[in-house]
Amino acid sequence: MITPYDYPDADRLLSSAEQVAPVVADLVERASVPVIYVNDNFGSWTSNRDSIYQAAIDGKAPHLVEPLKPAEDTMFVVKARHSIFFQTPLEYLLGQLGVTRLVLTGQVTEQCVLYSALDAHIRHREVVVPRDAVACIHSELAEASLEMMALNMDARIVNSVDLRGDGF
């Protein structure tokens, strides 16, 4: 969700992101498990946490990005494509941390979240998706994606409040 919102469909995504950003910020704040940001590099192969964040703050919706600023000690993985696993060190990192369950938040439900959930599932990781912590461009596709994650990937689709006291 660290993005300048300067791409096709960004305006459609913004309305959903407005609702989701505070929920994600709350989840990050109250997490008692490792938090790992996995963020698009937006085609910039010299990007890193700071440059990605700065571009987002200078973008169209800094009010959505600022509350999600990763702390200095927060793990941050840069990705080039939709899945958090595709050509990233995330699988190795999760193995090092002993992580078996992923709580996926962010955007876009019908793209990045869906593909990441599938890639997590085929890697035998449990997937949890708080429906109020994922933003979408097309709400009908997002609902279908959440249903696919639940039916085809055994993902737990929950509300963010359901994560209280859940080892989260």
C-alpha positions as CSV (number, residue, x, y, z in Angstrom):
1,M,0.0,0.0,0.0
2,I,3.1,2.2,-0.2
3,T,2.3,3.6,-3.6
4,P,2.1,7.0,-5.4
5,Y,-1.2,6.0,-7.0
6,D,-0.1,7.1,-10.4
7,Y,-1.0,4.2,-12.6
8,P,-4.1,3.0,-14.5
9,D,-7.1,2.3,-12.2
10,A,-5.5,4.1,-9.3
11,D,-8.5,6.4,-9.0
12,R,-10.8,3.4,-8.7
13,L,-8.4,1.8,-6.1
14,L,-8.2,5.0,-4.0
15,S,-11.8,4.8,-2.8
16,S,-11.3,1.3,-1.5
17,A,-7.8,2.1,-0.1
18,E,-9.4,5.0,1.9
19,Q,-11.4,2.4,3.8
20,V,-8.6,-0.2,4.1
21,A,-5.5,1.9,5.1
22,P,-6.6,2.6,8.7
23,V,-7.4,-1.0,9.2
24,V,-4.0,-2.1,7.9
25,A,-2.3,0.5,10.1
26,D,-4.2,-0.8,13.1
27,L,-3.2,-4.4,12.3
28,V,0.5,-3.4,11.9
29,E,0.4,-1.5,15.2
30,R,-1.1,-4.4,17.2
31,A,0.7,-7.3,15.6
32,S,2.6,-9.5,18.0
33,V,4.0,-11.5,15.1
34,P,6.7,-10.5,12.5
35,V,5.4,-7.9,10.1
36,I,6.9,-8.0,6.7
37,Y,6.2,-5.3,4.1
38,V,6.3,-6.6,0.5
39,N,6.0,-3.8,-1.9
40,D,6.1,-3.2,-5.7
41,N,9.2,-1.5,-7.0
42,F,7.1,0.1,-9.8
43,G,9.8,-0.7,-12.3
44,S,12.6,1.1,-10.5
45,W,15.4,-1.4,-10.0
46,T,17.3,0.9,-7.7
47,S,14.4,1.3,-5.3
48,N,14.4,0.4,-1.6
49,R,12.2,1.0,1.4
50,D,13.1,4.7,1.7
51,S,12.8,5.6,-2.0
52,I,9.5,3.7,-2.4
53,Y,8.1,5.5,0.6
54,Q,9.3,8.9,-0.5
55,A,7.8,8.4,-4.0
56,A,4.5,7.4,-2.3
57,I,4.5,10.4,0.1
58,D,5.1,12.7,-3.0
59,G,2.3,11.0,-4.8
60,K,-1.5,11.4,-5.0
61,A,-2.5,10.1,-1.6
62,P,0.2,10.8,1.1
63,H,-2.6,10.8,3.8
64,L,-3.0,7.0,3.1
65,V,0.7,6.3,3.0
66,E,2.0,8.2,6.0
67,P,0.2,6.0,8.6
68,L,1.7,2.9,7.0
69,K,5.3,4.0,7.1
70,P,7.4,1.0,7.9
71,A,9.5,1.4,11.1
72,E,13.2,1.2,10.6
73,D,13.3,-2.3,12.1
74,T,10.4,-3.6,10.0
75,M,11.4,-6.2,7.4
76,F,10.8,-4.9,3.8
77,V,10.9,-7.0,0.6
78,V,10.8,-5.4,-2.8
79,K,8.8,-7.2,-5.5
80,A,8.5,-6.6,-9.2
81,R,5.3,-8.5,-10.0
82,H,2.0,-9.4,-8.4
83,S,2.9,-12.2,-6.1
84,I,4.9,-11.6,-3.0
85,F,6.8,-14.8,-3.7
86,F,7.7,-14.3,-7.4
87,Q,11.5,-13.8,-7.6
88,T,11.7,-12.4,-4.0
89,P,13.6,-13.7,-1.0
90,L,10.4,-14.0,1.0
91,E,10.2,-17.8,1.0
92,Y,13.7,-18.0,2.4
93,L,12.9,-15.3,5.0
94,L,9.7,-17.0,6.1
95,G,11.7,-20.2,6.5
96,Q,14.3,-18.5,8.6
97,L,11.5,-17.0,10.9
98,G,9.6,-20.3,11.1
99,V,6.5,-18.7,9.7
100,T,3.7,-21.1,8.7
101,R,0.8,-18.8,8.6
102,L,0.5,-15.6,6.6
103,V,-2.0,-12.8,7.2
104,L,-2.3,-11.0,3.9
105,T,-3.3,-7.4,3.8
106,G,-2.9,-4.6,1.2
107,Q,-4.0,-4.2,-2.4
108,V,-5.2,-5.3,-4.9
109,T,-7.5,-8.1,-3.7
110,E,-8.2,-9.4,-7.2
111,Q,-4.6,-9.3,-8.3
112,C,-1.7,-9.2,-5.8
113,V,-3.5,-10.6,-2.8
114,L,-5.1,-13.4,-4.8
115,Y,-1.8,-14.4,-6.5
116,S,0.1,-14.2,-3.3
117,A,-2.5,-16.3,-1.5
118,L,-2.2,-19.0,-4.2
119,D,1.6,-18.9,-4.0
120,A,1.5,-19.2,-0.2
121,H,-1.0,-22.1,-0.5
122,I,1.2,-24.1,-2.9
123,R,4.1,-23.5,-0.5
124,H,2.0,-25.2,2.3
125,R,1.5,-21.9,4.2
126,E,-1.8,-21.2,6.0
127,V,-3.4,-18.1,4.6
128,V,-5.6,-15.6,6.5
129,V,-7.1,-12.6,4.7
130,P,-8.9,-10.0,6.7
131,R,-11.5,-8.8,4.2
132,D,-11.6,-5.3,5.6
133,A,-7.8,-5.0,5.2
134,V,-7.6,-5.6,1.5
135,A,-8.4,-2.9,-1.1
136,C,-9.8,-3.6,-4.6
137,I,-10.4,-2.0,-7.9
138,H,-13.4,-4.1,-8.9
139,S,-15.5,-5.1,-5.9
140,E,-17.3,-8.0,-7.7
141,L,-13.9,-9.5,-8.7
142,A,-12.6,-8.9,-5.1
143,E,-15.5,-10.8,-3.6
144,A,-15.0,-13.7,-6.1
145,S,-11.3,-13.7,-5.3
146,L,-12.0,-14.0,-1.6
147,E,-14.4,-16.8,-2.3
148,M,-11.7,-18.6,-4.5
149,M,-9.1,-18.2,-1.7
150,A,-11.5,-19.7,0.8
151,L,-12.7,-22.6,-1.4
152,N,-9.6,-23.4,-3.4
153,M,-6.8,-22.5,-1.0
154,D,-8.4,-23.2,2.3
155,A,-7.8,-19.5,3.3
156,R,-9.5,-18.2,6.3
157,I,-11.4,-15.0,5.3
158,V,-12.0,-13.0,8.5
159,N,-12.6,-9.5,9.7
160,S,-9.6,-7.7,11.2
161,V,-11.3,-7.7,14.7
162,D,-11.4,-11.5,14.5
163,L,-7.6,-11.6,14.7
164,R,-7.6,-10.4,18.3
165,G,-6.3,-13.1,20.6
166,D,-5.6,-15.3,17.6
167,G,-1.9,-15.5,18.0
168,F,-1.7,-12.2,16.2
